[in-house]
Amino acid sequence: MSDIDPRPRPQYGEYATPEEQQARIQRPEVTEALEAGQAPQPEKPAPVASAAAPAAPLGRGARIDRGVTFGLLIYGLITVITTIPQLLDFPTTAETLAERMGATDTSFTNLGAGFVLGAVAAAIYGIGWLATAALTWRRLKRGRISFWVPLAGFAVTTFLASIVIMFALLGDPGFIASLSGAFGV
């Protein structure tokens, strides 16, 4: 400030620009340098964390959660991979089920609905596993407990696929009648 300037000397930075105010708030050494009549030193850039930097070690609970979570996802993937071909050949699967239940002379005759609804149930299993894996991955990246996501995904997926399978089975009255006869109902 000069002696001719009619404004009083600022005491609290009221004439400072917003950038200067922010610099003084974040770096007290800027205020000290300006009060001493010196130019402040430029701010050093913050070090950037490299991708090769080691992550913080996981605690015992987090390691157990990850192990159980990956185990459940792998088990679910194996189950989905083995279930989809059975559902795509739904009439044969329905007849095999009936034989295991004791109805040996049963045949599934609603072939069109069986193939279509079997494919829908197979798609539900595949999409359900993919959605479960994506949600699990998101929770794992955020460091949250994740073991319950594959369990919930299994429950929801199986419930939806079971409804579709039930419609396929109930769509063949002859098949249901032969099953009822096998159980004496």
N, C-alpha and C positions, 0 to 999 in steps of 0.2 A: 504494500500500500504506500502511496506517496503522501507527503504532507499536505498537498493541495486537495486530495480526495475528500469531499464533504461527508462521506459515510464514515461512521466510526469503525475502528478495527474489529473484525469479527472475533468473537471469543469462542463460539461453539460451532463453527463451521457453517453458519447460516448462509454464507455466500458461496459455499462450495457446490459444485455440480453433483447430481446424484451419483455419478461414477466416483467422484472424489470422496463423497461421504461413505460409499460402500467400501472403497479401498481402505479408508481409515478404520472402519468398523472391523473388517476382516484382518487387517494387518496393523497392529498398533505401532510397529516400527515406522510406518509411513507418517503417522502423526508426530512421532518423536523427531523424525528427520525434518519435516516441514517446520516444526516449532524451532528447531535449531538453525533454520535458514539454509538447509541443505536440500538437494534434490533426492527424492527417495529412490532406492534401488529397485529395478524392475523385479517383478515376482518371478521366481523360478517355476517352471512348469512342474506340475505334480507328476511323479513317476507313474507310468502306465503299467498296469499288471499284465505280464505276458501270459500267453496261453500255456506256456511251459512251466509256469510257476506252480509249485505243489499246492494242492488244496489242503485245507485244514483236515487233520485226521478225524475220521468218524469215531464217534463213541461206540461203546459196546451195543447199546440199544439200537442205534442207527444201523449198525452192521447186521444185527439180527433181523431187523425190519426189512432191510434190503434183501437179505438172503431168503427170507420167507416170501417176500413179494415176488422175487424172480422165480422161486420154486413154484409158486402158485400160477404165475403167468406161463411157465413152461408146461406145467401139467395141463393147464387150460388149452394151450396150443395143441398139445398131443391129443387131447380129447376132441377138440374141434376138427382136427385133421382126420381122425378116425370116424367121427360121427357124420360128417358131410357126405361121404360116399354112400353110407347106409340110408341117409335121408333122400338122396337123389334116386335111389332104387326103393322107394317107399313101399310099393306093393309086396315085394319080396321080404322086406324087413317086417311088415305087418304080419305076413304069414309065418315067418320064423318066430315072432313074438307069440302068436297064437299057439304054435306047436309047443313052445316052452311052457305055456300056461295050461297045456293038456288038451287043447282042441286040435286033434290031428287031421280032421277032414275039413278044415276051414280054408277058404280061398278069398282073397281080397279082390273084389270085382269092380270097384269104382276106380279104374285105372287112371282116367284123365285127372280126376281130382287128387288122386294119390300122388301122381308125378308132380303136379303143379304145387300142391301144398307141401309136399316133401322138399321141393326146391325152395319154397318160401322159408320153411323152417331151417334149411341149410344156410340160406342167406342171412337169416337172423343170427344164427350161431357165428358165422364169419364176421359179420358187421359188429356183433356184440363183443367178440374178442378184440377186434381192432379198436373199438371205442374204449374198451377197458384198458388196453395197453397204452393208448394215448393219454387217458386220464391218469393212469399210474405213472407214466413217464413225467407228466407235468408236476405231479406231487413230489416225485423223487427229486426233480431238478430244484424244486423250492425247499427241499430238505424237510418235508413233512412226512409224518407216518403214513405209510401207503399200503400195508398188508391187507387192509380191509377192502380196498378198491377191487382187487380181483375176486374176492368173495362176493361182494355186492354185485359186480358185473356178472358173475356166474348165476346168481339168484335171479336177477332181472332177465337175463338172456334165456335161461332155462324156462322161466315162467312164460315168457312170450312164445317161445318155440313150442312149449307143451300145449298152449291154447291152439296153435295152428295144427299140431299133430292130432289133437282131440277132434277138431273139426274134420280132419281127413278120415279118422277112424269112424266117427259117428255118421259120416256121409255114406257109409256102406251098410244099409240095414241088414243085409244077409250076413255080413261078417260079424256084426254085433249079435245077431240072433244065434249064430253058431257058437260064439263065445259064451253067451248066456246059457246055451244048452250044455256046454262043457262043464259049467259050474253048477248046473242044476237049478238055475234061477228061472 
